[in-house]
Amino acid sequence: MASTLSTSEATRLAPAMRGLQDRRNKRPGPYPYWFYVAPGLIYVIFFVVPTFASFYFSFTRWDLFTSTWIGMDNYRTFFEEQALIIGLRNTLIYAVLTSGMKVVLGMALALLLTSKIIARGYLRSVIFFPVLVSTIGVGLTFTVLMNPEQGLINQALGGVGVEGPGWLTNPSLALFSIALVDVWKGVGLATVIYIAGLVSIPQEYYEAAEVDGASRWQVFRNIMLPLAKPATATVITLSLIGGLRSFDLIWAMTKGGPGFASDVIASTIFKQYQAGFYGLSTAGSVVLFLVVTIIVVPLTWWLNRGEHH
């Protein structure tokens, strides 16, 4: 009888003991938490502290040694300066233009490079190569190529009887010319992201569409485009952030000229730093940070809102 009771007792207690053992096994030891210390310190030192310091110094007139609190004066000056307003407008135009072209061309190239064509692997490498090249190097190279008198592009156009424009000297064309160079350099990354999105689509969808007699346009619109939405969201987000923060390519090609025609917020901020207006330029940096945050965060949420359902 005692043996029977002990066996039933053991049977009754076994699930509880297993649950307790599972909880003990799942409970992390103390050492993994130490792995958060180094990246946490790096994040706080190089991101959190400079961010809050920038907010503070944007309300001051400061140099390397002293600072004087002046409240909102830097922001008032920022929005009263014509050059800064032009830079803000150009930043938005540049970001929308470059991100839109990267989405369209990236998808088109990805469709081409996932089809059955000759030398597909080689062409993928060629498309991605500009991404690896230095941005400053690309800017200087295209500055020479786009020279209105001796540039290779205008010489080639002249060979077929077309008079080439002043790509970087015409105020109406300068910003758009730089945007084209930016797209040439960055479309390879968008293409690779789209290729990854397209090849991850299960083959069964294409087989079902073929059985139903769907055309290529119907396959693209009803299968490829919806199922490549995560890739589209990634390309739009990365391209938009890069466009809003763009500086090095613009500075290498025109330094914001001619006049203020190709100035963006980042280049205007840099000019203010060069002139010694540290408080004003810091306020510009805060404005740029807020513009990127206000645009990118809601857009990212909207693009990814149905992804996990």
C-alpha positions as CSV (number, residue, x, y, z in Angstrom):
1,M,0.0,0.0,0.0
2,A,2.9,2.4,0.9
3,S,4.5,1.5,-2.3
4,T,1.3,2.3,-4.2
5,L,0.9,5.6,-2.4
6,S,4.5,6.7,-3.1
7,T,4.2,5.8,-6.7
8,S,0.9,7.8,-7.1
9,E,2.4,10.7,-5.2
10,A,5.4,10.7,-7.5
11,T,3.1,10.6,-10.5
12,R,1.1,13.5,-9.2
13,L,4.2,15.6,-8.4
14,A,6.0,14.9,-11.6
15,P,4.5,17.7,-13.8
16,A,5.2,20.2,-11.1
17,M,8.8,19.1,-10.8
18,R,9.2,19.2,-14.5
19,G,7.8,22.7,-14.7
20,L,10.1,23.9,-11.9
21,Q,13.1,22.3,-13.7
22,D,12.1,23.9,-17.0
23,R,11.9,27.3,-15.3
24,R,15.3,26.7,-13.8
25,N,16.7,25.7,-17.2
26,K,15.2,28.8,-18.9
27,R,16.4,31.2,-16.3
28,P,19.5,32.9,-17.7
29,G,22.7,32.9,-15.8
30,P,24.2,36.2,-14.6
31,Y,27.0,36.2,-17.2
32,P,24.9,37.0,-20.4
33,Y,23.9,40.4,-19.0
34,W,27.5,41.5,-19.1
35,F,27.4,41.3,-22.9
36,Y,25.1,44.3,-22.9
37,V,27.5,46.6,-21.0
38,A,30.0,47.3,-23.8
39,P,27.4,48.1,-26.6
40,G,25.3,49.9,-24.0
41,L,28.2,52.2,-23.1
42,I,29.1,52.8,-26.7
43,Y,25.4,53.7,-27.5
44,V,25.1,56.1,-24.5
45,I,28.5,57.8,-25.1
46,F,28.3,58.1,-28.9
47,F,24.6,58.6,-29.4
48,V,22.5,59.5,-26.3
49,V,25.0,62.0,-24.8
50,P,25.7,63.9,-28.1
51,T,22.0,63.9,-29.0
52,F,21.0,65.6,-25.7
53,A,24.1,67.8,-25.8
54,S,23.1,69.0,-29.3
55,F,19.6,69.9,-28.1
56,Y,21.1,71.9,-25.2
57,F,23.7,73.7,-27.4
58,S,21.1,74.5,-30.0
59,F,19.6,77.0,-27.4
60,T,23.0,78.7,-26.8
61,R,25.6,80.8,-28.5
62,W,28.7,78.8,-28.0
63,D,32.3,78.3,-29.0
64,L,34.8,75.7,-28.0
65,F,35.2,77.2,-24.4
66,T,32.0,79.1,-23.5
67,S,28.3,79.0,-24.1
68,T,25.5,81.6,-23.4
69,W,21.9,80.6,-23.2
70,I,19.8,82.5,-25.8
71,G,16.6,80.4,-26.0
72,M,14.9,80.1,-29.3
73,D,17.0,82.7,-31.1
74,N,19.0,80.1,-33.2
75,Y,15.8,78.5,-34.4
76,R,14.2,81.9,-35.3
77,T,17.4,82.8,-37.2
78,F,17.3,79.4,-38.9
79,F,13.8,79.8,-40.3
80,E,14.5,83.4,-41.3
81,E,17.6,82.6,-43.3
82,Q,16.7,82.2,-47.0
83,A,19.7,79.8,-47.5
84,L,18.5,77.5,-44.8
85,I,14.9,77.4,-46.1
86,I,16.2,76.7,-49.6
87,G,18.4,73.9,-48.0
88,L,15.3,72.4,-46.3
89,R,13.3,72.5,-49.5
90,N,16.1,71.0,-51.6
91,T,16.6,68.2,-49.0
92,L,13.0,67.1,-49.3
93,I,13.1,67.2,-53.1
94,Y,16.4,65.3,-53.2
95,A,15.2,62.7,-50.8
96,V,11.9,62.0,-52.5
97,L,13.5,62.0,-56.0
98,T,16.4,59.7,-55.2
99,S,14.3,57.2,-53.1
100,G,11.6,57.1,-55.7
101,M,14.0,56.4,-58.5
102,K,15.8,53.7,-56.5
103,V,12.5,51.9,-55.8
104,V,11.4,51.9,-59.5
105,L,14.9,51.1,-61.0
106,G,15.7,48.7,-58.3
107,M,12.6,46.7,-58.9
108,A,13.0,46.8,-62.7
109,L,16.7,45.6,-62.5
110,A,15.7,42.9,-60.0
111,L,13.1,41.6,-62.3
112,L,15.6,41.5,-65.1
113,L,18.3,39.9,-63.0
114,T,16.0,37.1,-61.6
115,S,14.9,36.2,-65.1
116,K,16.7,33.6,-67.3
117,I,19.3,35.8,-69.0
118,I,22.9,35.2,-70.1
119,A,25.6,36.2,-67.6
120,R,23.1,36.9,-64.8
121,G,25.6,36.5,-62.0
122,Y,28.1,38.8,-63.7
123,L,25.5,41.5,-64.3
124,R,24.5,41.3,-60.7
125,S,28.1,42.1,-59.7
126,V,28.3,44.9,-62.2
127,I,25.1,46.5,-60.8
128,F,26.3,46.3,-57.2
129,F,29.9,47.6,-57.9
130,P,29.1,51.3,-57.7
131,V,27.8,50.8,-54.1
132,L,31.4,49.8,-53.1
133,V,33.1,52.8,-54.6
134,S,33.9,55.9,-52.5
135,T,31.2,58.5,-52.6
136,I,33.8,61.3,-52.8
137,G,35.5,59.5,-55.7
138,V,32.2,59.1,-57.5
139,G,31.5,62.8,-57.0
140,L,34.8,64.0,-58.3
141,T,34.6,61.6,-61.3
142,F,31.2,62.8,-62.4
143,T,32.2,66.4,-61.8
144,V,34.8,65.9,-64.6
145,L,32.4,63.9,-66.8
146,M,29.6,66.6,-66.5
147,N,31.9,69.5,-67.3
148,P,29.9,71.6,-69.7
149,E,32.8,72.2,-72.1
150,Q,35.2,69.3,-71.8
151,G,33.1,66.7,-70.1
152,L,32.8,63.3,-71.8
153,I,29.0,63.3,-71.4
154,N,28.5,66.6,-73.4
155,Q,31.2,65.5,-75.9
156,A,29.2,62.3,-76.5
157,L,26.0,64.3,-76.9
158,G,27.7,66.7,-79.3
159,G,28.8,63.8,-81.4
160,V,25.1,63.0,-82.2
161,G,24.2,66.7,-82.7
162,V,22.8,67.5,-79.2
163,E,24.1,70.4,-77.3
164,G,24.7,69.3,-73.7
165,P,23.5,71.5,-70.9
166,G,25.5,72.8,-67.9
167,W,24.8,69.8,-65.7
168,L,26.3,71.3,-62.5
169,T,26.5,75.0,-63.5
170,N,22.8,75.5,-64.4
171,P,20.9,76.3,-61.2
172,S,17.8,74.5,-62.5
173,L,19.7,71.3,-63.2
174,A,22.4,71.0,-60.6
175,L,20.3,69.3,-57.8
176,F,18.7,66.9,-60.3
177,S,22.1,66.0,-61.9
178,I,23.5,65.1,-58.4
179,A,20.4,63.1,-57.7
180,L,21.0,61.1,-60.9
181,V,24.6,60.3,-59.8
182,D,23.2,59.3,-56.3
183,V,20.8,56.9,-58.0
184,W,23.5,55.5,-60.2
185,K,25.6,54.8,-57.1
186,G,22.9,53.5,-54.8
187,V,20.5,51.6,-57.1
188,G,22.7,48.5,-56.8
189,L,21.8,48.1,-53.1
190,A,18.1,48.5,-53.8
191,T,18.4,45.9,-56.6
192,V,20.1,43.3,-54.3
193,I,17.4,43.9,-51.7
194,Y,14.7,43.4,-54.3
195,I,16.4,40.3,-55.7
196,A,16.4,38.8,-52.2
197,G,12.7,39.6,-51.8
198,L,11.8,38.1,-55.2
199,V,13.7,34.8,-54.9
200,S,12.1,34.2,-51.5
201,I,8.6,34.1,-53.0
202,P,7.5,30.4,-53.1
203,Q,7.5,28.8,-56.5
204,E,4.0,27.5,-55.9
205,Y,2.5,31.0,-56.5
206,Y,3.9,31.1,-60.0
207,E,2.8,27.6,-60.8
208,A,-0.8,28.4,-59.6
209,A,-0.7,31.6,-61.7
210,E,0.5,29.7,-64.8
211,V,-2.3,27.2,-64.3
212,D,-4.9,30.0,-64.1
213,G,-3.5,31.6,-67.3
214,A,-2.3,34.8,-65.7
215,S,-0.3,37.2,-67.8
216,R,3.1,38.5,-66.8
217,W,1.6,41.8,-65.8
218,Q,-0.9,40.0,-63.6
219,V,1.8,37.9,-62.0
220,F,3.8,41.0,-61.3
221,R,0.9,43.0,-59.9
222,N,-0.8,40.3,-57.9
223,I,2.1,38.1,-56.7
224,M,5.5,39.8,-57.0
225,L,4.5,43.3,-55.9
226,P,2.5,42.4,-52.8
227,L,5.0,39.6,-51.6
228,A,8.0,41.9,-52.2
229,K,6.4,44.6,-49.9
230,P,9.1,44.0,-47.1
231,A,11.8,44.6,-49.6
232,T,10.0,47.8,-50.8
233,A,9.7,49.0,-47.3
234,T,13.4,48.4,-46.7
235,V,14.5,50.2,-49.9
236,I,12.2,53.2,-49.2
237,T,13.4,53.6,-45.6
238,L,17.1,53.3,-46.4
239,S,16.9,55.5,-49.5
240,L,14.8,58.2,-47.7
241,I,17.1,58.3,-44.7
242,G,20.2,58.5,-47.0
243,G,18.6,61.2,-49.1
244,L,17.6,63.4,-46.1
245,R,21.1,63.1,-44.7
246,S,22.9,63.5,-48.0
247,F,26.0,65.6,-47.8
248,D,29.3,64.1,-49.1
249,L,28.2,63.6,-52.8
250,I,26.7,67.1,-53.0
251,W,29.7,68.7,-51.4
252,A,32.1,66.9,-53.7
253,M,30.3,67.9,-56.8
254,T,29.0,71.4,-56.3
255,K,29.6,72.5,-52.6
256,G,25.9,73.5,-52.7
257,G,26.3,75.7,-55.8
258,P,25.8,77.4,-58.0
259,G,24.6,79.9,-55.4
260,F,22.3,77.9,-53.1
261,A,20.8,75.8,-56.0
262,S,22.0,72.5,-54.7
263,D,22.3,73.3,-51.0
264,V,20.7,70.8,-48.6
265,I,20.4,71.1,-44.8
266,A,23.6,69.1,-44.2
267,S,25.7,71.3,-46.5
268,T,24.2,74.5,-45.1
269,I,25.0,73.3,-41.6
270,F,28.5,72.6,-42.6
271,K,28.9,76.1,-44.0
272,Q,27.6,77.6,-40.8
273,Y,30.2,75.6,-38.8
274,Q,32.9,76.9,-41.2
275,A,31.7,80.5,-40.6
276,G,31.8,80.0,-36.8
277,F,28.1,80.1,-36.1
278,Y,28.2,77.0,-34.0
279,G,24.9,77.6,-32.2
280,L,23.0,78.2,-35.4
281,S,24.5,75.1,-37.1
282,T,23.7,73.0,-34.0
283,A,20.1,74.2,-34.3
284,G,20.1,73.1,-37.9
285,S,21.4,69.7,-36.9
286,V,18.5,69.4,-34.5
287,V,16.1,70.4,-37.2
288,L,17.5,67.8,-39.6
289,F,17.2,65.2,-36.8
290,L,13.6,66.1,-36.2
291,V,12.8,66.1,-40.0
292,V,14.3,62.6,-40.4
293,T,12.5,61.3,-37.4
294,I,9.1,62.9,-38.2
295,I,9.2,61.5,-41.8
296,V,10.9,58.1,-41.4
297,V,9.3,56.8,-38.2
298,P,5.6,57.1,-39.3
299,L,6.5,56.0,-42.8
300,T,8.3,52.9,-41.5
301,W,5.3,52.0,-39.3
302,W,2.9,52.5,-42.2
303,L,5.0,50.4,-44.6
304,N,5.3,47.6,-42.1
305,R,1.9,47.7,-40.4
306,G,0.5,44.5,-41.9
307,E,3.7,42.5,-42.1
308,H,3.3,40.4,-38.9
309,H,-0.3,39.5,-39.3
